[in-house]
Amino acid sequence: MNDRSPQLPFRLVASDIDGTLIHEDGTLGASTLDVIHALPVPLVLVTGRPVRWLRQLYDQMPEPVPAVCANGAVVYDPHTDEVLRADPLSVDLLLDVTKRLRDAVPDIALAVEVDEGRRFWYEEAWPLRWETDTDLVRVLASPEELTSVPAVKLLARSERYEPDEFAELVSRTLAGFAETTHSSKSALVEISAAGVTKAAGLAWLCERHGIQADEVIAFGDMPNDIPMLTWAGHSVAMGNAHPAVRAVADEIGPTNDEDGVATYLRGVFRL
């Protein structure tokens, strides 16, 4: 990453992807592409996505940029295809957490991101909707296989609850044992090892490059962005953001479909 000149207000831009940087159809707007190309400071993607889901975005960008993936569990360098840091849930923790979840929610469906987020394993009850690469994605042969290796993220679904209700239930069930968050409009909760958040992953990357929290501007739209938005020196919630995100952000920007990140950054950096 490159440093900025002293007169610029921030040394790094951190942005969530889905619901923030890209449109609802998964595309980067022309204005956003222009701003990414013109930014005088580094851009870092900070996302709940696994590493294997970055290619769809990188293929649209002038060049790939570093990414904090899996809600902070993985820090990825696309130029070398190297995971710089991984902080997974251990096998012992997975065993404990999954037992607590199954006891609390009998109909729960579980899945794991393994191999630093390059592979996805899921139970038969999991509603797999779009991933079809059987080399990277597969159904588990048995419930025990779910906890057989460390995972950078555990995912939980239920058909019985509304999204925020389910997130609250899982949070109470795992309080003190693991980090829980959500970024979906369905009853899907994302679970990481204790202390693993978007803020923690971004802070690690920033420290590596001598960048302080108050030199970072961050953008997001869903509850999994809240740790990052409260850590950064300045935070912007998208116009389409979840109410909990709007409540903690320093400012509310335009929506993602209005190229809100680009619009805001044009003003900050006078692009």
N, C-alpha and C positions, 0 to 999 in steps of 0.2 A: 504494500500500500504506500501511496505517496503522501507526503506532508503538504499542508497548505501554507500559503503565505500568511504572515502575522495578522493582516488586516481582516481576514475572513472571519465570520461569526462562529463557524463550527469547523471542526477538523474531520468529521465523519458523519455520513448519513446512514441510518439504520432503518430498513423498511421491511415490514411483513410483506408477503406476496399476495395470497388469496384475500379478496375483499379490500385490498389496500393498493398494491402497485399495479395489479392487472385488472382488466375488465371482467365482468361476470362470465364472459365467454372464454376466458383464459388468455386473452391477447393483451399485449402491451400497446397502448395508444401511441399514435405518431408523436404527440407532444411529449409523452413520457420518454420515448426513445431519444428524442432530441435533447431533453434535459440530461438523461443518463450520459449521453455522449459529451455534453458540455460541462458537466459537473467538475469544479476545480478541486474537489476532495473525494476520497474513496466512498463508494457505496458498498454496504454489506447487506445481504439478504438475511433476515432473521425470521425463521419460519417453523411451523409445525411439520412441514413436509419432510419426508425422508430424502436421502441423497438421490435415490433413483428417480425421484419426481422433479429434479431440477432441470433435466435436459430439455423439457418442454419450454421452459422459460429461457434457458441459455441460448437455444436455437433462434430466439427472437432478438437477442441483445447484440450490440456491437462487439462485445467480448464478455466472457463470463466473469463474474465477480465472486469474492469469497462469500460463504454462506454459513450461518449458524442454523443447523437443522434439528429436527426432532425436539423442538421446544428447548433447545439449549444443550441437548445431550451430545451433539456432534458438531465439531467445527471443521469445515471442509474447504480445501484449496482446489478449485477446479482446474487450475493450470497444470498441476501435477497429479490430479485425481487422487489426492492424499487426504486422509482424515488426520487432521492435526491433533485432535483431542476427542476422546469418547468417554462418556461417563454413564455406563449402562446400569440397569437394575441387575444385581447379582442373582444367581440361581436361588440362593437361600431367601433373598428378599422376594423374588417372584413366587416362591412356594408359599410364603407367609401372606403376601398380598392377595394372591388368587384365592386362597382358602377363605380369607375374610370377605372377599367379594362374592364368592359363591354362597357363603352362609347368609349374607345380607340380601342378595338378589338371586333367587333360585333360577330365574330364566335368563341370566346374564350370558352374553356371548363374548368371547375373548379372542384377541389376536396379539401378535408381537412383531415388532420390527427388530430383526436380528442382523448379524454381519454388518454392524455399523449403519444399519438402515438400507442396505443393498438388497435385503431379502425380507419377505413378509410371509408369516405363517399364521393361519387362521383356523378356528374351529368350524365344523360343518354348519353350525347355526349362524355363522357370520354372513351378513348379506354382501357378498363380493359383487361390486357393481361395474367396475371398469377394467381392472387389471387382469390381463390374460396371459402374461408371459410366465409359463409354468417353470421356467428355469429360475425365476426370481420369486414367484408367488405360488404357494401350495397349501392345500388343506392338511391339517395335522392328522397323523395316523392314529394318535391316541391323546387323551387329555394330558397325560404325563409329559408328552413331548413339548407342550407349551412352556414348561419350566425347565427344559433340559439344558439350555444355554443362556448366557446373559442376553438381555434385550435392551436396546436404547430407548424403547417405548413399549408400554403395554397399553392396549386399547380395549375399552369395554363398551358394550351396547346393551340396551334393553328396549323392548317394545312397550313396556308398561308405563313409562314415565315421559313427561315433557322434558325438553332439554335442560332447562335450568334446575328443575326438580331433581332430575337424575344426577346432575353435576353436584348438587348439594348433598345428596345421599352418599355418593361415592367419596366426596370430600370428608364427610363425617366418619365414614367407615374406615378411611385410611389416614385420618389425622394423626400426625406424629410418626408415621411410617413411610410415607411417600408423598411426592408432589402430585396434585391433581389439577387439571384444567380442562377447558373445552374451547373449541373453535368451530363447531359445526352447528347447523340449524336443526340437527336431529339429536336424539339422546345418545350421544357419543362422548365419552370421557377419555382423555389422554393422561397417562400415568407415567411419571418419571421417578428416578431415585430422589431421595430427599435432598433438597438444595439445588436441584437441577431445574433451571428456568431459562427463559430467553435472556433475562438479565444476566444470569451467571455466565452463560456461554458468550454473550457479547462482551461482558466485562473482561473475560479471559483473553479474548482476541484483542481488545483495545489495550490491555496492559502489555501485551506482547509488542505493540507498536507505540507505546508511550503516549496513549491518548486517554484523557481523563473523562469521567462521566459528563462533566459540565461542558465538554467540547463536542458532545454528540447530540444530534437531533434525530428523533425517532418517530415513526409513523405506524399506526396499527388500527385494527377494527374489532378484535374479538378478545374475550377474557384471557386467552393465553398470551396476549400482548401486554397485559397490565404490568407484570414485573419489569419489562423492558421500558415501558413508558414512564414508570415512576423512578426508574434508575437514571434515565437519560437527562441531560441538562435541560432539554426542551422537548415536549411531546405534543404530537398532533394526532387527534382521533379523526378518522374519516367521517364524512357526513352520513355514511351508512353504518356507523359503528354501533355495537351493542351498548345499551344504556350504561352498563358498568364501566365501559371503556371511556365513554363520554364524560363520566363523572370524575375520572382521575386525570384526564389529559389537560395540558395547559391551554390548548386551543382546539377548536373544531374546524376542520378543513372541508373542502368539497368532497363529493363521493368518489369512489374508485372509478366509476364509469364516466366521471367528468375529468379524469386524469388529475385527481386531487393532489397527489404527491408532487407531480410536475408543476402544477399551478402554484403550490406553496413554495417550492424550491426556487422557482423563477423569481419570486419576490425576495427571498432570503439572499440569494447569490447574484441578483440582478442580471439574470441570464436573458 
